[in-house]
Amino acid sequence: MSTVIAIENLTKDYASGWLRRRFHRAVDHLTLEVREGEIFGLLGPNGAGKTTTVKLLLHLIRPTAGRVRLFGRSPEELTVRAQLGFLPEHPSFPEALTGRELLDYFGRLFGLSRVDRSARIAAVLRQVGIPAAVADRPMRQLSRGELTRIGLAQAVLHDPKLLILDDPMGGLDPDGRRQVRDLLLRLREEGKTIFLSTAVVAEAEAICDRVALLHRGRMRACGSPIELAASGEGGKVEILARDLDARACASLRARGCAVDADRALVRIQAPTSAEVGEWVEVIRQLGGRVIAVSPLQSPLERFFANALTASERLEG
């Protein structure tokens, strides 16, 4: 399987402060590869350097050090850029144009004939779940989610080999997110390579073949969601119980649990370093009665939280 994106020691510093003598490092010696035909997620909290990385991939800004190669070539080359589809984090389009007019404009830029443009526009609007009534409204009347879907439609209009998407689920309702997930999975089945950034672990877990965890500009981990989840430590469970008095609640807090007593019902957040059954037995011995037990985080969410905590601890 060939390499579509190759990032080597990529670094980006921004000058700041009066006289611009201070520097903020947004991306710090990032090295990774994205393989042909996979969905690769760049996962991290806000401010981690995800959008800066996307801009560097597209050659919208120049790196301080390191290099990017797309299909083995520089992203500056027009032949390379012609194979890309891009969706920014906050799409901004001419407000007076309708979605259909916008796509027609981009179709002309891509060199599509009038007949091909009409057929392709109808197809991509169906793909992203935009009905004709919405496509024929001015952009200024569209919601954030509708603008995002129009942005996705323009990104796939020219049938690119590589899609680079900055937070493609942003502003979408649950049904919209499902439609976009389904679209990205179909595009992968067609052989497309997809690089997306997100701060939402569940999104990465649902569709990505591999993810890289970015924090303070540095890559903290990289692998499939299953691999990363398996390498993480235990998370927490939430236990609902009854019949626990103040002394029992104090005992649970002393064992590392967060306890919220609301009249007769007690909500307990317990670390899963011990087996869940052990916590149930502890509560029973304290005179309580367990009503329900549920995990608070998915395995990948636990890994994500633990990795960020570890990096914060190391860097102070």
N, C-alpha and C positions, 0 to 999 in steps of 0.2 A: 504494500500500500504506500503510495507516494506521499511526500510531505507537501502540503499546500501552503502553510504558514510556518516560517522559521524565524524565531526571535532569538537574538544572541546578545546577551549582556546589555539589554536595552535600558538606558538611563535618561531621565528627563529632569532637569533642574529649572525652576522658575525664580527669577530675581525678584526680590521684594524689599520693602522698607525704603526709607528716604535715601536717595542716591543709588538705590538698587544694589546695595552692597551685601545684603543677606540673601540666602538662597533656600528655597524649599524644594526638597527632592520628592517629586510626585511619583516617579517610577525608578526603582533602584535595582539595577543589574538583573533585569528580568530575562530569563531564558526558557523557552518552551517551543514545542512543535505541535502543529495541528495536522492530522492526517486526512487524506482524501476520503470524502464520504462520511465523516463523523460530525456530530453536533458537539462542539466544545464550548464549555461554559467558563467564563471568567467571573468568579464568585467573590464578593467582598462587600463590606459595609460601605456606606456613603463616605467619600473622601479617600477610598483605598487606592485610587489611581486607575480605575477601570476606564473611565472616559478618556483620560490622557492616553492610555494604551491604545484605545480604538483610534484616536486621532493620529497617533504615531503609525499605526498600521496603514492608515489611508494617506499618509504623507501630508496631512493637513498642518502638522507642526513638525519641526525637525528635532531629532534626538540630540541630547548633549553627548551621548556616547552610545556605542553599540549599533546594531543594524537590524533591519527587517527585510525579509525576502518573501514574496508571494509568487508561488509557482516557480521558485528558483530565481526570480528576477526582482529588480527594484520596483517598489510601488509607484515610483515616479513615471514609469513607462506607460504610454497610452494604451499599448496592447494589453498590459496587465490590468489597468483600470477599467478597460472595456469588459473584463470578465467579473467585475465586482458589482454587487448590489448592496446598498447601504441604507440603514435606517438610523437617524440620530435619536438621542434620548428625548429631545423635545422638537418634533418636526414643526417646521414653520414654512408655510406655503402662501402664495399670493391670495389674499382674502377674497378678492372679487371673482376668482376663478371657481368653477365647480370642480368636484373631484374628477369627473369625466374629462373636462377640459384640461386639467392638470396632467392626467395620464396621456392624453393625446399629445400634449406639448412634449412630454418626455419621450413618447414613442417616436416623434419626429427627430428628436435629438439622437435617438438610437438608430435612426435610419430605416424604420419600419414603413412599409407602404401603407396607403390609406386603408386598403382592405385588411391587411395584416394587423394594423393598429386597432381597427374596430373589433376584430375577432379576439385579439389578445387582451384588450381592455375588458371586454365582457367576461373573458375567462378568469382574469386575475381578480375582478370584482367579486365573482362567485367564490373564488378561493378564499378570500379574506372576509367573506360574509357581509359585504356592503350591498344592500338592495338598490335598485335603480333610482328610487325616490331620494335616497341619501346621496347617491353619486351625482345627481343633477342639482343639488343644492350648493350655494356658495360656501366656500371654506369657512367663512366667518360664522356660519350658522352651525358648524359641526362641533360635537363634543370632543374632549381630549381622546377618548377611546376611538371615535370615528376617524379623527385625524391620524391616529396611530395606524389604523387599518389602511387608510389611504396611503400612508407612508410605506407600509409593507407592500401594497399593490405596486407602487412605483419601483420598489426595490427588486421585485421579481419580474417586472414587465418585460425586460430584455433577455430573460432566461439565463441569468449569470451562473457561473460555475461556483462562485464563492459568495456567501451572504455574510455581511458584518452588521450585527444588530446590537445597538446600545439600548438596553432595557426595553425589549420589544413588547413586554406585557404591561408596561406602565400605563395607568389610566384606564385599563380595560376592566369591565365587569367580569364576574365568574364565567359567563357564557362566552364572552369575547376571548378570555384567556384560553378556554378550552378550544375554541376555533383556531386560535393562533398556534397552540400546541399541536393540534391535528395537522395544520398546514405545514409546520416545520418538520414533523415526522414524515409526511408525504414527500416533501422536498428531499429529505435524506434518502428515502427509498428510490427517488429518481436519480440519485448519485450526487446531489449537491453537498457541498461542504459548508457548514454553518458555524460561525463564531459569534457567540452572544455574551453580553455582560448582564449581570443581574445581582441584586442584593438579596433576593428571595431564595432561600435554600430549597423550598418545595418545588420551585420552577426548575432549578438545576437538576434536582433529584428525579423529576418526572420525565425529562426529555434528553438530558445530556449523556453522551457516551463517556466523556471524561470531563472533569472540572479541575481548575486551578484556583486555589484559595489565595487571594491577594489581600494584604493588609499593610498599610503604610508604605505602599509601593513595592513591597517585596512579596515574592511567591513563597507561601508557607507550606504548601502541599500540592500535589498533583496526582490524579489517578481517577479511576472510575468511582462513581458514588458508592458502589458496593465495597470496593477496596478501602476507601477512606472511612466508611462507616464501620467496617470490621476492625480497623486499626485504632478506633477511638475508645476512650474510656466510657464507663457507664454514665447515664444521665440521671434523670429524676422521674419519680412516679408521683401521681397525686392519689391520695387515699382519702375517701370520705368515711367517717366513722361516727358512731353515737356512743353515749354513756361514758365519755372521758371527762373526769373532773379536772380541776386546776392543777392538782399534783401530777396527774398523768400527763397533762399537756406540758408541764415544766420538764418532766422526765424525757419526753420526746424532743423538746428543744435542746436539751443537754446532749442528745445523741446526734445532733446536726440536722434536725428537721425544722422546717418552717411550719408553724402551727397557727391556724386562724380559727378560733372558736366562735361560732355564731349560734347562740342559744344551745339547742340540743345537738346541732350538727357541727362536727369538727373537720376542717379541711387541712390535710397534712401533706406537705411536699417533702418527700423522703429521698435521699440519694440511693441509687441502686447499686452502690458498692456492696451492699448486702442483698441477698435474694429477696424478691418481693414477699415470698412466703415467710421469711424471717421477720419482716416488718409486720405482717399480719399477726404472727404469733406474739410479737412484742406488744402490739395493741391489745390483743386478747388477754395477755397476762396483766396488763394495766387496767383491765376491767372494761375495755371498749368492745364495740361490735362493728366490724367492717361492713360498709354498705356497697362501696364500689372502689375499683382500682383502675387507673388509666395512665399511660405514659404521657409525659408532658412534652417530649421532643422526639422527633424521628431520629434514627441512628446518625444520619448525616448532619442534622441540626445539632446533635450533641457534639459530633466531631468539630463542626464549625465553631461552636461556642468555646469548646475546650482549647482549640488551636488559637483563637483570638486571645483568650485569657493567658495562655502560655506566652504568646508573643508580647503582650502588654507587660507581663511580669519580667521577661528578659530585658526589655528595653526601658523599663521603669516608667 
